[in-house]
C-alpha cells in the first residue's frame, strides 16, 4: 500500500470515528428534541415514533412564559458569571506571579494547584456542607459563588498563565524603564495584551459553572434561589408522563445555550487550552 493510500485510509477512519462519536452524543439530544415537540398524547407513543406527527412549540412557550422558570435561568446565569468573574480576579494575579517571578518550589506549587483540579466534588461534599453551615453560608448565592471560584481557580490560573507566557517580557521592561510600577505594568500592559486569553478562560469557566449540579443542590434549598440544573432535577422527580414533553423542552432550553456558546467560541476556548503547548 502506497503512502498516499495509507493517508486516505487514515483520513477515512478519522472521519468515521468522528461521525460515530458525534452520533453517540447527538442521539440523546435528538431524542430530547423529539419529546419536546410532541403533544401530551404523542408522548405515550414512546419510541414507536421518533418524528412527531403534529410537532408543536407549545411546550417551549409554556416554560418561557413561566416567571419561575425564567428565575431559574437567571439564577444559573448569575452564579455562572459571578463564579467566572471571581476566578479571573483571583487567578490573574496568581498567573502573573507564576509567569514572571521565580521562587523556590514554583513548579511543585503549580503541580499542586493542578492536582486540586483533579479532586472530585463528591469527595468533599460532606465536609463542605458542614463548613458552609458553620459559616452561615447555606442558602446563599454568595456561598455557592465562593465554592465555584474555589473549584475554577486552578484551571483558570493555568489558562491565564499560558496567555501571559506568550506576552514578550520586553514590553514590560520598556514600561518599567518609563517609570511604570509593577502593578501598573500588570494592569496597563499585561492584562490588555492577555485579554483574549482572559476572555477564553472566562467563557470556559462560565460554561463549566453552568453545568454544575452537586454544589448548588447541596448548598441551596430555597426554591427561589435554585439554578436551572437543580430546578429541572427537582421537577423531574415530581413530574409524570403527562408533563414529560414540558420537561424535555426545559432540558433543551438549559443545555442548548451552552452548546451554542461552545460552538461559536470554540476557537477561543481551544486556543486557551493549547496556549503555550508549543514553544520556540
N, C-alpha and C positions, 0 to 999 in steps of 0.2 A: 504494500500500500504506500502510495507516494505521500510526501509531506502535506501537499495541498488537500489530498483526500482525508488525511487524518484531522486536519484543521476543520474541514467541513463537517465531519462526523462529530468532532468535539463541539462545534457550534450548535449542531442539531441537538445533541444531548443536553447542552446547556439550556437551550430554549425549551426543550421538552421538560426538563426538571423545573424550570421557572413556571411553565404552564401548570404543571401538577401542583406545585406549592401554592400558586395563586388560586387554583380551583379549590384546594383544601381550605384556604382561609376565606374565600369569597362565597362558598356554598352556604355557610350559615347566615351570612348577610343577605344573600338572595332569598333564602327561606324566610328570614325575618321580614324582608320587603314584601314577600308574597302574603304573609299573615297580616301585615299592616294595611294592605289594600283590600282585604276581604270584608264582607259584611258579617254580621253576627251569625247568620245562618250558614255561611260558607265555611266558617271556622270548624264546624263539626265534620266537614268532609276530610279533614286531616291531610294525609299525603296522597290521597287519591287524585287531587287536582292541584298542580303547582301554580298554574296561571289562573287567577280568579276570573270567574265568568263575568261578574259585574264589578270591576275594580272601583273603589271609592276612596276619596280623600277625607271622608268624614271623620275618620279616626284621628288624623293629624289635626284637623280643625278643632276637634274636641279637646285635645290636650293643649294645643297652643292658645286656646281661648280660656283655659283654666288658669286663674291667677296663682293658684297654689303651685302648679307645675312650673310656671314662669319663675316663681320664687325659688324653687329648687334649682333651676338653671342658673339663676343669678348667684345663689349661694355657691354652687360649684365653680362658676367663673371667678367669683371674688376670692375664694380660697386658693384657687389655682394661680391667679395673677399675683396675689399678695405673697404667696409662697415663692413664686419665681422672682419677684422683686426683692424679697428678703434674701434669697440665695445670692443674688448679684451683689447686694450691699455687703454681705459677709465674705463672699468668695473673691470678689475683685481685689481687695487689698491683700488677701492671703495669696492669691495667684501672682500678684505683682512681687510680693516678697520672695516667693519661691522662684520666680523667673529672674529677678535682678540681684538678689542678695545671695551671698554664700555664707553658710553657717554649719557648724558641726551637726551631723545627723540629718541633714536636709533630705537625702534620698530615702532614708529609713522613715522619716516623717511623712513624706509623700506616699510611700507604700502603705503606711498605716492608715492614712486618710482613705486610700483606695480600698483597703481591707474593710473599713467601716461600711462602704457601699455594698459589700457582699453579704452583710448580715441581713437575714430575712426579718421583716417586721413581726412575723409570728413569734420569734424568739423573745421579743421584748414587750409583748402585749400586756402581760400581767404586771410586771414592774412599772411599765409606762402608765398604766391606769392608776396604780397606787400613787405614783409620783405626782401625776397631774391632779389627782384627788386631793393630796395634801397641799398642793399649791393653790387649790381652789380654781383650777382652770378647766374643770369638766363643764360641758355645755357652753363652751366659749369658742368663738371663731378665732380669737387670739391664740388660745392654746393649740388648736388644730394647725394654725398657720405656723406657729413656732416648731411644731413637730415636722411639718412639711419642709421648713427651712433646714432643720437638722438632717433630714433624710436626703435632701437635694444638694447640700453644700459640698460633699465630697466630689460628686460628678461635676458640679458646676466649677469647682476650683480647678480641676484638671482641664476642663474645656477652655476656661478663660486663660489659664497659664499657657496653653498651646497657642492661643491667639496672641498673647503678649510676647511669647518667644519669637514670633515671626516679625516683630517690630524692631528695626535696627537700633541698637543702643546709641549709635552716633547721634541720632536725633535728640535723645535725652541728654547726651553730653553737651551738645550745642546749646540746649536750653539752660543747662547748668552754668555754662560759660557766660551766658547772657544774664545770669543772676537769678534764675528761677529756682525756687526751693524744691526739695524732693517731692513734697506733696503737690506743689504747683505743677511740676513736671508730670506727675501721675495724673493730675486732674485735667490739665490743659493739653498735654501731648499724648500720653499713653492711652487714656480712656477713649478719646475721639478716634484714634487710629485703630483701636481694638473694637470699635462699635459693631462691625459685622459679627465678630466672634461673640460679643456680649449678647447681641440680638439672637444669634443661633442658640446659645446656651439658655437664654430666657424662654424661647419658644419650646425647646425640648423639655425643660423643667415644667413649664405650664402644661404641656401635653401629658407628661407623667403624673402631675398632680391631679389633672382632670380624671384620670383613671383610678385614682386612689379610692379604696373602699374600706379596708380594715381600720385605718386611723379614724376617719370620721364616724364609722359605725361604732367604734369603741368609745369615743370621747363625746359624741353628741347624742342626746336623747330627745330633745325637743323637736317637734315636727317642723317648726318654722325655721330651724337652723340647718336642716339636713341638706347636703348637696344632692345632685340628681342621681348619683350612683347608689347611694343608700336609700333614697326615696323609692327608686324603682324596685330595689330588693324588697323593701317593706310592702310595696304594692303587690308584688308577685306573690308574696306569702299570704296575702289576704284575698287575692282575686280568684275567679273561677273561669270556666271555659267561655262564659258569655262575655268576658272582658279581655280575652287573650289578644284580640286584634288591637285593642287600645294599648295594652302592654307592649306589644310589638312595635307600634308606632312610637311610643315613648322611648323604647330602647334605640330605635333608629335615630331619633332626634338627639339623643345623648351621645351616640357613637359616631355618627357621620361627620359632625363638625371637626372632631379631632383627626379623622382620616383625611378630610379635605385639606385641613391645615398642614398636615404632614406631606401630602402630595404636592401642594403648591410651594411649600418651603423646603422640600427635601434636599435641594442642592445646598442650602444654607446649613441644614442640620448635618448632612453628611460631611460638608466642609469643616464644621466644628469638630466632628468626631474624628476626622482624619488629619486635622491640622497638626503639624509637627511630626507626622509619621515618616516623612522623607526629609532628610537634611542634606545640605550640600548642593 
